[in-house]
C-alpha cells in the first residue's frame, strides 16, 4: 500500500467518525466509530503498520503528544487547577471504586492474577498497560500479557458512549440554568478572547507583533515541553514523574507568566494536524486485537470492564454528593480513566457543539465542562495508573 493511499483511508475513517458524531448529535462519539472501523480494517485488509506507513510513526506521535499536552496546559491557569480540587477527589474516588469492586467481587469470578493485571490498564493509558503486559510475560502468564494490552485498547468502547451520554445530560442542565439566569457567567481563563493574544505575552510585550510568527510560537511551545522532559529525566533517580504530567504543569506556568499565549498550538495553525496524528496513533493500538485473541479473553474483558464501570459510578456518585457536584459530571470525570487525553478533549467539544450553535453558550459550557474533564484525565490516566502499575506488577 502506498503512503498516500494509507493516509487517505485513515483520514476517511476519521471523517466518517466526525460525520456520525454530527448526525447523531454526539450520541455516538467519533472515537467509538473510528475504533470500530479500525478494528474491522485490521481484521481484513489493513497492513499492520498502516499508521506508520501513512506518516505517523511512534516517534512523531510522541513529539506531538509533548506539544499537545503542553498546549492543553495553557487552557488552565494556576487558579483553575486550585479550583479543580473537587475534580481531583472525584477522579481518585472513581479509581478507588474500580479497585474495591474488582478486588471484592472480581476475585470471586476471576482468578487473582486476572484482576491484578486488569486494574492498572483499566484506569490508565498505554504506559501502565505495557508495564502489566511485561510483568505478566515475565511471570509466565502469556494470555494475561495479551489481556493487559487488549483491555487498554478496548475499554474505550465502554468509555466513549457513556461519557457522551453523561456530558449531554450535564450540558443540557447547565444550558437550562444559563438560559434561566441561574448560572452566573464567569469569564473563564479557558475561553479568553483570541484577539488578546498580544497582551497575554507579558514577557514579550515590547516585541513587535510581526516577529511572533508561527515558528516562534512552535519554538516556545517546544522549549517548554523540553524543560518538562528535562526535569522528568533529572528527577528520575529520586522520584519518577511522567514528563507528560510535567508538560501539563509547565504549560499552565508558561501561560500564567506570559511566555506562552493560551491555545498557542491553535494560533500556530498546528492543532488540527496534531490531533489527527495523535488519534491515528491511538487507534494503531487496535492492531494487537486479533479475532481469535478477542474470543479467548472476551469473558474476562467484558466482566472486568463492566465491574470497573459499576465501581466507578457508585464511588463517583457518593463523592459527587458529598462535594455537591452533579452525578453526571462526577461520573464523566471518573470515566476519563478509560481513555484520557485527547479523547476527553474531543468528546467534550463534540458534545458542546451538538448542544448549541450560540457561541456565548458554547463558551459557558466549555468553561464549566472542559477543565474538569482535562484535569480528571490527567489525574487518572497519566499519574495514578502508572503508580498503580508499579505497585501491582509486584503482586504477580
Residue pairs with C-beta under 8 A, 6 or more apart in sequence:
1 47
1 50
1 53
3 53
3 54
3 55
6 47
6 50
6 51
6 53
6 54
7 54
7 55
9 41
9 46
9 50
10 50
10 51
10 54
10 280
11 276
13 34
13 37
13 38
13 41
13 283
14 30
14 34
14 276
14 279
14 280
16 33
16 34
16 37
17 30
17 31
17 32
17 33
17 34
17 37
18 30
20 28
20 30
20 33
21 28
21 29
21 30
21 33
21 350
21 354
22 354
25 168
25 354
25 355
26 164
26 168
26 347
26 350
26 351
26 353
26 354
27 161
27 164
27 165
27 168
28 161
28 164
29 160
29 161
29 163
29 164
29 346
29 347
29 350
30 346
30 350
31 156
31 160
31 279
31 339
31 343
31 346
31 347
32 156
32 157
32 160
32 161
34 279
34 283
35 156
35 157
35 160
35 283
35 286
38 46
38 283
38 286
39 286
39 289
41 50
42 48
42 286
42 287
42 289
43 290
43 291
46 287
47 53
48 287
50 284
51 57
51 280
51 281
51 283
51 284
52 58
52 284
54 280
56 277
56 280
56 281
56 284
58 281
60 277
61 277
61 278
61 280
61 281
64 274
64 277
64 278
65 244
65 278
66 222
66 225
66 228
66 229
66 243
66 244
66 247
67 218
67 221
67 222
67 225
67 265
67 270
67 274
68 265
68 271
68 274
68 275
68 278
68 341
68 342
69 225
69 244
69 247
69 248
69 251
69 341
70 221
70 224
70 225
70 228
70 247
70 248
70 250
70 251
70 254
70 260
71 221
71 251
71 263
71 264
71 265
71 266
71 271
71 274
72 248
72 251
72 341
72 345
72 374
73 247
73 248
73 249
73 250
73 251
73 252
73 253
73 254
73 255
74 251
74 252
74 254
74 255
74 260
74 261
74 262
74 263
74 264
75 189
75 190
75 262
75 263
75 370
75 371
75 374
76 84
76 189
76 190
76 248
76 251
76 252
76 371
76 374
76 375
77 189
77 252
77 255
77 256
78 252
78 253
78 256
79 189
80 188
80 189
80 190
80 252
80 371
81 252
81 375
83 371
84 371
84 372
84 375
86 323
86 325
86 372
87 333
87 371
87 372
87 375
87 376
87 379
88 375
88 376
88 379
89 319
89 323
90 316
90 319
90 320
90 323
90 325
90 330
90 333
90 334
90 376
91 333
91 334
91 336
91 337
91 375
91 376
91 379
91 380
91 384
92 379
92 384
93 315
93 316
93 318
93 319
93 334
94 312
94 315
94 316
94 319
94 333
94 334
94 335
94 337
94 380
95 123
95 312
95 334
95 337
95 380
95 384
95 388
96 315
97 310
97 311
97 312
97 313
97 314
97 315
97 316
97 334
98 119
98 122
98 123
98 308
98 311
98 312
98 337
99 119
99 311
100 311
100 315
101 307
101 308
101 310
101 311
101 314
102 115
102 118
102 119
102 122
102 304
102 307
102 308
102 311
103 115
105 307
106 114
106 115
106 118
106 303
106 304
106 307
107 115
109 303
109 307
110 300
110 303
110 304
113 136
113 139
113 141
113 144
113 396
114 144
114 147
114 300
114 304
115 304
116 392
116 395
116 396
117 132
117 135
117 136
117 141
117 144
117 147
117 148
117 392
117 396
118 147
118 148
118 151
118 300
118 304
118 308
119 308
119 388
119 392
120 128
120 129
120 131
120 132
120 148
120 385
120 388
120 389
120 392
120 393
121 128
121 129
121 132
121 148
121 149
121 151
121 152
121 155
121 385
121 389
122 151
122 152
122 155
122 304
122 305
122 308
122 337
122 338
123 308
123 337
123 380
123 381
123 384
123 385
123 388
124 152
124 337
124 340
124 380
124 381
124 382
124 384
124 385
124 386
124 388
124 389
125 152
125 340
125 381
125 382
125 385
126 152
126 285
127 242
127 385
127 386
127 389
128 152
128 385
128 386
128 388
128 389
129 148
129 149
129 151
129 152
130 148
130 149
131 386
131 389
131 390
131 393
132 148
132 389
132 392
132 393
133 145
133 146
133 148
133 149
134 145
134 393
135 392
135 393
135 396
136 142
136 144
136 145
136 147
136 148
136 396
137 145
138 396
139 396
141 396
143 296
143 297
146 288
146 293
146 297
147 297
147 300
147 301
149 285
149 288
149 289
150 288
150 289
150 293
150 294
150 297
150 301
151 301
151 304
151 305
152 285
153 285
153 286
153 288
153 289
154 289
154 301
154 305
155 305
155 338
155 339
156 338
156 339
156 343
158 305
158 306
158 309
158 338
159 335
159 336
159 337
159 338
159 339
159 343
160 339
160 343
160 347
162 309
162 331
162 335
163 332
163 335
163 336
163 338
163 339
163 344
163 347
164 347
164 350
164 351
166 328
166 329
166 331
166 332
166 335
167 328
167 332
167 347
167 348
167 351
167 369
167 373
168 351
168 354
168 355
169 328
170 326
170 328
170 329
170 332
170 369
171 351
171 352
171 355
171 365
171 369
172 355
173 326
173 328
174 183
174 364
174 365
174 368
174 369
175 355
175 356
175 361
175 365
177 183
178 185
178 361
178 364
183 364
185 364
186 367
188 363
188 366
188 367
188 371
189 262
190 262
190 366
190 367
190 370
190 371
191 363
191 366
191 367
192 200
192 262
194 263
194 267
197 261
197 267
198 205
198 209
198 212
199 205
200 255
200 258
200 261
200 262
201 207
201 212
201 258
201 259
201 260
201 261
202 257
202 258
203 257
203 258
203 259
204 212
204 258
205 258
214 268
214 269
214 270
217 261
217 264
217 265
217 267
217 268
218 268
218 270
220 254
220 259
220 260
220 264
221 260
221 264
221 265
221 268
224 247
224 250
224 251
224 254
224 259
224 260
225 247
225 250
227 250
228 243
228 244
228 246
228 247
228 249
228 250
229 243
229 246
229 247
231 241
231 243
231 246
231 250
232 241
232 242
232 243
232 246
233 243
235 241
240 386
240 390
242 382
242 383
242 386
244 382
245 378
245 382
245 383
248 378
248 382
251 260
254 260
255 261
255 262
255 264
261 267
263 271
265 271
265 274
275 342
275 346
278 342
279 342
279 346
282 342
282 343
294 301
309 335
309 338
312 331
312 334
312 335
312 337
313 331
313 334
315 334
316 327
316 330
316 331
316 333
316 334
317 327
317 330
317 331
319 325
319 330
320 326
320 327
320 329
320 330
320 331
321 327
323 330
329 369
329 372
332 369
332 372
332 373
332 376
333 372
333 373
333 376
334 376
334 380
336 344
336 373
336 376
336 377
336 380
336 381
337 376
337 380
337 381
337 385
339 377
339 381
340 377
340 378
340 380
340 381
340 382
341 374
341 377
341 378
341 381
341 382
343 377
344 373
344 374
344 376
344 377
345 370
345 373
345 374
347 373
348 366
348 369
348 370
348 373
349 366
349 370
351 369
352 362
352 365
352 366
352 369
352 370
353 362
355 361
355 365
356 362
356 365
